Amino acid sequence: MDFVAQSQVMTVTRPLEVEDALQRLSDIHAQVARGAHFRGYRAVPVAAMGGIAVLGALLESALMPGVSAAGHAWFWLGVAATCASIGALDMFLIRRRLQIRTVSIAVAQLVPSLVVGLVLGVLFADRAEMLTGVWTMVFGLGVLASRPYMPDAVLGVALFYISAGIAMAFAASDGTVPSPWEMGLTFGVGQLVIARTLQGIPDEEDRV
């Protein structure tokens, strides 16, 4: 009887031990992946992007009063390209600290949203006043896709971008050219909050 009872206990215990071990491995993998990914983003360049967005709003309001919807969209596309260049340059400068797998994770999260944004730019060419709102929504989705590999607070920023984009798109649906401050403040605040969440993250060599 003792042998039978012992066998029953082992039969029940082993599946539980295997399940627990698998869960621990999954948790470890998630933590390692998260740490590896967000070390590729640094607070200072991200904050600089927010500053460029605010500067862009200042420049458009001062130098381009009464700009057309298409001109407004093209201007902010240029601002976005400038910010993307800053991010790419920073990754290039710290490339020795990053592994190819880490960079591929970052690209895999953001590139689909960028491609969709470009496609929507073509589709909405005759409704250019709505493009900045649409692009903001798509960018928010890209940030949301990156959430598993970034600090938890990024979820709030992603939802902020999506909500702001929806509001901007609806406000421009009657043909009104958006104010430059809609984009300037949205991305200024959003990027500064992301930069704040990145502070304190160890800037060390990636060990993935």
C-alpha positions in Angstrom: 0.0 0.0 0.0 2.9 2.4 0.8 4.3 1.8 -2.7 1.0 2.4 -4.4 0.4 5.6 -2.4 4.0 6.8 -3.2 3.5 6.2 -6.9 0.2 8.2 -6.9 1.9 11.1 -5.2 4.8 11.0 -7.8 2.2 10.9 -10.7 0.5 14.0 -9.4 3.6 15.9 -8.5 5.7 15.4 -11.6 3.2 17.2 -14.0 3.0 20.1 -11.5 6.8 20.3 -11.4 7.1 20.3 -15.2 4.4 22.9 -15.5 6.1 25.1 -12.9 9.4 24.8 -14.6 8.0 25.7 -18.0 6.3 28.7 -16.5 9.6 29.8 -14.9 11.4 29.4 -18.2 8.7 31.5 -19.9 9.0 34.3 -17.3 12.8 34.3 -17.6 12.7 34.5 -21.4 10.2 37.4 -21.2 12.4 39.3 -18.8 15.5 38.8 -20.9 13.7 39.8 -24.1 12.3 42.9 -22.5 15.7 44.0 -21.0 17.5 43.4 -24.3 15.0 45.3 -26.4 14.5 48.6 -24.5 18.3 49.1 -24.0 18.2 50.0 -27.7 16.1 53.1 -26.9 17.7 55.8 -24.8 16.1 58.6 -22.9 18.0 61.6 -24.4 17.3 60.8 -28.1 13.6 60.1 -27.3 13.3 63.4 -25.4 15.0 65.2 -28.3 12.3 63.8 -30.6 9.7 65.4 -28.3 11.5 68.7 -28.4 11.7 68.6 -32.2 7.9 68.1 -32.3 7.3 71.2 -30.2 9.9 73.1 -32.3 8.0 71.9 -35.4 4.8 73.4 -34.1 6.5 76.7 -33.4 8.0 76.8 -36.9 4.8 76.0 -38.7 2.7 78.5 -36.7 5.3 81.2 -37.2 6.5 80.6 -40.8 3.6 78.8 -42.4 0.3 80.6 -41.4 -2.6 79.5 -43.6 -0.7 76.5 -44.9 -2.8 74.0 -47.0 -3.8 70.6 -45.7 -1.2 69.0 -48.0 1.5 71.4 -46.9 0.7 70.6 -43.2 0.9 66.9 -43.9 4.2 67.1 -45.8 5.7 69.3 -43.1 4.9 66.8 -40.4 6.1 63.9 -42.5 9.4 65.8 -42.6 9.4 66.2 -38.8 8.7 62.5 -38.5 11.6 61.6 -40.8 13.9 63.8 -38.8 12.9 62.1 -35.6 13.3 58.7 -37.2 16.8 59.7 -38.4 17.8 60.6 -34.8 16.6 57.2 -33.5 18.5 55.4 -36.3 21.7 57.5 -35.7 21.6 56.8 -32.0 21.3 53.0 -32.6 24.2 53.2 -35.1 26.3 55.0 -32.5 25.6 52.3 -29.8 25.6 49.4 -32.3 28.4 47.6 -30.5 26.2 47.3 -27.4 23.4 45.8 -29.4 23.1 42.3 -30.9 21.5 41.8 -34.3 18.6 39.9 -32.6 17.9 43.0 -30.4 17.8 45.3 -33.4 15.6 42.9 -35.3 13.1 42.9 -32.4 12.9 46.7 -32.6 12.4 46.7 -36.3 9.8 44.0 -36.2 7.7 46.0 -33.8 7.7 49.3 -35.6 8.2 48.7 -39.3 4.7 47.3 -39.9 3.1 50.4 -38.5 5.4 52.7 -40.6 4.5 50.8 -43.8 0.8 51.0 -43.0 1.2 54.7 -42.3 2.8 55.3 -45.8 0.0 53.3 -47.5 -2.7 55.3 -45.7 -0.8 58.5 -46.8 -1.4 57.4 -50.4 -5.0 56.4 -49.8 -5.8 59.7 -48.0 -4.0 61.9 -50.4 -7.2 63.8 -51.3 -8.1 64.2 -47.6 -4.7 65.4 -46.4 -6.1 67.3 -43.5 -6.8 63.9 -41.8 -3.4 62.4 -42.3 -1.7 63.7 -39.2 -4.5 62.2 -37.1 -4.3 58.9 -38.9 -0.5 58.8 -38.7 -0.8 59.5 -34.9 -3.1 56.5 -34.5 -0.8 54.2 -36.5 2.2 55.4 -34.5 0.3 54.6 -31.3 -0.3 51.1 -32.6 3.4 50.7 -33.2 4.2 51.9 -29.7 1.6 49.4 -28.4 3.2 46.6 -30.4 6.5 47.5 -28.6 5.0 47.3 -25.2 6.2 43.8 -24.3 9.8 45.0 -24.7 9.5 48.4 -23.0 8.5 49.7 -19.5 4.9 49.2 -18.5 4.1 52.9 -18.5 4.5 52.8 -22.3 1.0 51.3 -22.5 -0.5 54.6 -21.3 1.5 56.5 -23.9 0.4 54.2 -26.7 -3.3 54.7 -25.7 -2.7 58.4 -25.4 -1.4 58.5 -29.0 -4.3 56.4 -30.3 -6.9 58.6 -28.5 -5.2 61.8 -29.7 -5.1 60.5 -33.3 -8.7 59.6 -33.2 -9.6 63.1 -31.9 -7.5 64.8 -34.5 -8.9 62.8 -37.4 -12.5 63.5 -36.3 -11.8 67.2 -35.8 -10.4 67.4 -39.4 -13.2 65.3 -41.0 -15.0 68.5 -42.0 -12.0 69.7 -44.0 -10.4 71.9 -41.3 -6.6 72.1 -41.5 -5.3 70.9 -38.1 -3.4 73.3 -35.8 0.3 72.6 -35.7 0.0 72.4 -31.9 -2.1 69.3 -32.1 0.9 67.4 -33.4 3.5 69.4 -31.5 1.9 68.9 -28.0 0.8 65.3 -28.7 4.3 64.1 -29.7 6.1 66.5 -27.4 4.3 65.1 -24.3 4.2 61.5 -25.5 7.9 61.3 -26.3 8.9 63.1 -23.1 6.9 60.6 -21.0 8.5 57.7 -22.8 11.9 59.3 -22.2 11.1 59.6 -18.5 10.2 55.9 -18.3 13.5 55.0 -20.0 15.5 56.9 -17.3 17.2 54.6 -14.8 17.3 51.6 -17.2 20.9 50.2 -17.2 22.7 51.3 -20.3 24.9 48.2 -20.5 26.0 45.7 -23.0 23.1 43.5 -24.2 23.5 40.0 -23.0 20.8 38.2 -25.1 
